[in-house]
Amino acid sequence: MRNIPTVTKNLLLLNVIAFVASILLGGMGIDLNNILGLHFFLSEDFHLWQLVTYMFMHGGFMHILMNMFMLWMFGMVMENVWGGKKFLLYYMVCGIGAGICQELAQYGTYMYEGLSAYQYVATEMGRISMDSYLNLWTTVGASGAVYGVLLAFGLTFPNERMFIIPIPIPLKAKWIIMGSIAMELFSAMATSNDGVAHLAHLGGMLFGYILIRYWRKRPYNNNSFGGNGRQFFDNMRTNWENRRGNSTHSQRTTNGWTQNTTRNEQKTRTESDWEYNARKKQEQEEIDQILDKIRKNGYDSLSKEEKQKLFDSSK
């Protein structure tokens, strides 16, 4: 947990705390998922704030385990790229957007089945009123927000290769994103009800895509959200500059005499100020070009020499 960025770490903790609280309170007869989960907007138990609280509730251990694993894996990267404030805004927009899409999907079912014409519904629990039946339409989980984060990773690093169990070969992130969208669409159109809010997953990705497009068209408006989307690579650049600067002071002591052994130290002694500044500027421009290339085409687009240079700069 020590190396996890602040926002991602706090989101993980909030979800785990909420899950443990739902178990403990459930033993006392308090259904926290029913209170904080997202109800259908035509039901009596619906409240507007549930569009936020529902994404911190989960229906079971495997449900929260998979969501938190994906949040940890992709959230860490995107928070480092965007900064905490911008990542949190994106996460919340995707989660709320997913809830809105789920509400629209439920309303479509409500209209298609003509439920407004009935006062009672026959269920496995017996005959219940329509109001009670609509209150059962409850959505919980961070999946919509997490799928949005997955989309952001795929759009930012489209050519990054990843292993997806049980596929034995690495796949590029862009193909994983396209495959996820296709699977969710197919599952949403299937006649069987598996209890998974597939349209909420797609909704989170849709709202995330719209927000990313908005940011890309207005890159200069992103400074108030913790940077222009390159903080992660800017940190690498800063480490590179510090490493170059610190290496000029490397020394060793032999027989009581201090001797300078670094090449950079030797170069600084023979270079004029103008030559030194020109060389540093050229090196900086090379790193900037490599980082821009990653941002546009992904890490795999780099040549072997560029990867080595970037690796050296991150030490």
Secondary structure, 3 states (H helix, E strand, C coil): CCCCCHHHHHHHHHHHHHHHHHHHHHCCCCCHHHHHCEECCCCCCCCCCHHHHHHHCCCCHHHHHHHHHHHHHHHHHHHHHHCHHHHHHHHHHHHHHHHHHHHHHHHHHHHHCCHHHCCEEEECCEEEEHHHHHHCCEECCCHHHHHHHHHHHHHHCCCCEECCCCCCCCEEHHHHHHHHHHHHHHHHHCCCCCCCCHHHHHHHHHHHHHHHHHHHHCHHHCHHHCCCCCHHHHHHHHHHHHHHHHHCCCEEEECCEEEECCHHHHHHHHCCHHHHHHHHHHHHHHHHHHHHHHHHHCHHHCCHHHHHHHHHHHC
